[in-house]
Amino acid sequence: MLTDTHCHLDFNKFDEDRASVIQRALESGIERIVIPGLELESSQSAIKLAEAYPNIYAAVGFHPTDLDKFSEKAFDEIKNLAAHAKVVAVGEIGIDYYWVKEREERAFQIEVLRRQLAFAESANKPVILHMREEDDVWFGQASIDLLAILTEWHTNLQKQSHPLAEKPGVLHSFNGNLETGQKAIALNFYIGVTGPVTYKNAEEKRQIIGQLPLERLLIETDAPFLTPVPHRGQRNEPAFVAYIADKIAEIHMTTREQVAEITTTNAARLFGWGG
């Protein structure tokens, strides 16, 4: 059984065949799917889908590129939504310096990220983190800023003996360098692996994933984006998470079954299904 820990099934690209997509996922052995929110409306949509399907769960929060929709009222509503039984995380939250260039806007991203981390702490929910550098590089200011914030947060969690200190969250669709990944793992974060690990020109990414322990990896599609080989160029969907599992198995010289067992256990530990 596999788990797709990050999929935007609420997006309109699935409007015409969403039920069929979900059915294909089930038939492909996808045990559970997590749909993250990007702002209030998408967080509400994620919960509606989670209510409709027993194998779907939701996360709620404000994505760094959707902060034009952030308000105190909307944040209060997000906090209320987080109490829902099928909300397993706060996310998708984080830092994005690729689309956001202005210093003031980046400062606002950091402010909102800190506030959402504080809320996740009070709600005892792990976080789903987005990080993108200013350019398509492995390491830059976004990595520096995010690691500094997460280190401070994790240190405070440890001082309180907070349960989140042991499983604070996941760096979704990880695109950092090996050092960034290792530092995140040292803070007990998981690393999310997506379709680009299957791409022909992604040898450096595969080398990084190969040096990170399976016990700290999650597999995710980020559908409808980042479609893995052999379906690259098509719309992505949860059933395709199997191709990511196959590539990780190849990198770590093991079997898909082993990768599925470990990553599914990782997901259950992080998200505490049903809790």
Steps between C-alpha positions, in 0.01 A plus 500: 500500500621849410420847632490822295585755767448809282241532224281793391191299408282805563648685198270557204718279278325208671146636475396281206624165632590537868307190608675292233841633607428400858378157389818444296704593805318240710543234232872582485541430871501859624398463862466868589525845340568836664361817340668819627330839504652810342267756660158497665290395199727212394530387864121480515495306171760255630286430805190442285686237302632343820145480631384331178774234481627293793853469358547877449632741764549876499745765613415868546711813471631786287753435223772767474389602150134534604544752780295759311209298642631509855305699760447472873145383440612238248775381735246463781288286269802286411559446871142383540531265201811340650285347774322283242558127560644446151743792505839342564738793445549873458601568143600571241708773664854626452728727299506572126763739365451389138168673445533758777785747444421810708672521839181611677302210356769252604497646851123451508545135392732445794262672742205287387715184504600566862137558596389178330778304670386640833145398419610149396673473837185601689286265289755217524495452121811436288579742217528451123772735380557660161843639415613646168817695433523825302645310205509132411789423734554238769586740780441870559341758726167315523677194643696716743193687621279192527759291688562785744128532573449124532804461725370768734150347500628147557727614785200656674298182445776294663522736797128444561525124438229562239392187307561681169872509575516133393293544182470870412420465131622446144697702246265447210639428151854541628730684261785598733852372518623209712606723788155661517334159501730368771445808717123464463519132593710592805201712606281188455332621180406265218602557138233486228604344167308584181501417128817690397708225664404289194615758241796420275688818596449456877808293587611744770156481663517120495843506663363719778196278559731199503692648793189571708355215711179333385370541854482877436345498152141553390370455146266753342373594156421872546238424235400646262864618478842327473381192312754215519644305209347322303203740507697825499314765300159371613293604800634336814275294730537298823527162325832616354662503846598139425757621245663713768511202734661292225771761441576531872524119518748507211707776664509321836548158337191348658145408396187706445338296778771607744470866397120481525511344846752748639353817348144402590614442859676837492182672384289331768748605767511861382130554437352269765213388279167550667655676795 
